Amino acid sequence: QGGKVEVPTIDGVARVSIEPGTQPGKILRLKDKGLPSVRGYGHGDLLINVNVFIPSTLGKEESELVEKMASKPNFMPTPKDRELIDKKYREMLAR
């Protein structure tokens, strides 16, 4: 079950569904919700860059929950996950 977020557009607000497992840096496209075309008809697409907020401090209960989740197999990166992470770091460093 995905979460819904409100995204400002030039025409108001659009509700966008963020699917479970969506990774930071994912680009979502809202067709025809961008700036008007320079040719005078239609609109471009609005691109949304997904970012994740990570709190800098946690309370005791929150820390315990994070520690409990960290020990679950689903929170352990697979070799494929590690490859993707390494690839992203190499791309960032190459800039």
Phi, psi and omega in degrees: 000121182273160176266153178253137175233152177264131182240126178290138175233174180290342180258002183140229183233138175244141175265124184242134178271128176255114184287148176303141180087358178297128185268152175302143180092351178296138178255123176256146183242126172254107184295134176062022179251006182268203181291154176299149179295144178291342179275357174097357178222143179077178179230156174279184178267148175262123179261133182244122178265118182282126175236156182242132176269127177241119181299145180277338177227148179232148173283174182301311181297318179296317179299319179296320179295318179297316179298320179295316179294322184299335181275354180279144183302327182293343181261005176264124181294137176279168175304323178294319177300316180297321177299315180296320179296313179300319180298317180297318178297316179299320179296319180294319182289334182284346183288000000 
